[in-house]
Structures are given as structure tokens and as C-alpha cells.
Amino acid sequence: MEARFRIDYLIRCQNKHKDLLSQKFRKIHQHKANRASLTDDILTAWRSLFPEHKTRLDNFQKAIDYRNWLAHGRYWLPKLTPHINGADYLTIYLLTDDILTNIVLMEA
């Protein structure tokens, strides 16, 4: 999912789509290019323009935070509880399926 959102960001920037999200992404790209933060830039732009997907995107962010916490050896204390309810394979799969079903991402 992380890669899908990043690819969507790059495609919208490179193809110069006219929608508001693409315009917002191009502004981010002018300052950060390919170093745009998934959580701070890309997902924040999605949340601001598509509030109907806020819950999905918030759950995705929690899953990313949990993955980062696990992947980096759990050597820091997370700001929030480092899990989404029952963060197991099935939960992550269902979250991913929900996002891919309801959020339109550009195809490569």
C-alpha cells in the first residue's frame, strides 16, 4: 500500500493531472521531489481533500506506524498505542482491500 500511494503521487505529478489532489501533489513535489513523506505530505493531502476517506487513511497510518515500530526494533516508545485493533495479517489485508476498493489510485 505504501508503494501504491507513492506511485500515485509520482504519476499525478509527472502526468500533470488537473484535479485538486494532483495540483497539491505538484506543490509538494516542487519542494520535496521524491522525498515527500508518505504520512506528513501524501496522506495529509488525501485527508484534506477527501474527508470521506479519513477513517480509512487514519487506520492505514496506524498500520504504518505499527510496522515502523516493529521494523525498527521497538527501541522507542510509540506516541500512541502501537497497534490497530488486532494488527494481524487478516486485519491488514482487509484494510488494504478497503482502501483499494474505495480510493481511486492512479495505475502505473
N, C-alpha and C positions, 0 to 999 in steps of 0.2 A: 504494500500500500504506500509506503514511503516513496518508493521509486515511481509509482503511478502519479502521485501528486507532484513530484519534482519534474517528471517528464511533461505533465500537463502544463506546469509553469513555463518550462522552456519552449514548448510548442506554441503556447499563447503569445510568448514574447517574440519568437522568431517569425511566426506567420502573421503577426500584426493584426490579429482579430480585432474587431471593433467593439466588442462587448465591454461592459464596465470592468469586469474582472481582468480581462486581458490588458486594458489600459492601466489598471492599478498594478498589475504584474510588471508592465514595461517601466513604470516609475521605479519600482523596486529594483528592477534589472539595471537601470541606469546607475544606481548607487552601489549595488552589491553583485551584479552579474550573476555568475553561477554559485556564488557563496550565500545566497539568500537562505535564511533559516527556515526550515520546514515549519516549526512551531510558531516562531515570532513573526514571520513575514507571510508565508504562503497560507497557512491555516487561518491566521488572523484576517487576511484579506477575504478568504472564503466566508468566515463567520460574519464579517461586517456587511457583505453584500448578499448573503443568503442566510438570514437568521432562522429560516425554517430548518436548516441543517445543523444548527448549533449543538444540539444534543449528540448527534452522530459524531460531529467533529470533536466535541469535548471528550467523548468516550475514546475516540481514536487517539487524542492527545494523551489521555491517561494510559492507554496501552503503550504508546511510545515512551512515556516517562518510566513505566514499569520495565520495559525492555532495556532502556538505558541503564536503569538502576541494576538490573540483573547482569547486563553485559559488562559493566564496568566494575564488577567485583563487590558490589554492595558496600563500598567503603565510605559512603556518605549517608547522612540521614536525609531521606526524601522530605521535601517541603510538605507534601500531603501524603496521605496513605498511599503506599506504592503499589496499589493494585486496583483493578476494576473488579467488581463482584465476581469472584471465581475465575480469575485470569488463567484459563486453561486453553488448550488448543481449540476446543469447540466454541468457546466464548469469542475468541479472536476470529475464528472462521466466520461465525455469524455476524460479527461486527463488520468484517471485510465484505461479506456478501451484502449486507445492508447498505454500506457505502457505495459499492459498485452498482447496486440496483437503483439507488435513489439520487446519486450525484453524477452529473454528466462530466466526465473527464475526457480530454482530447485523446484521440488514438494516435500512436506514432506511425 
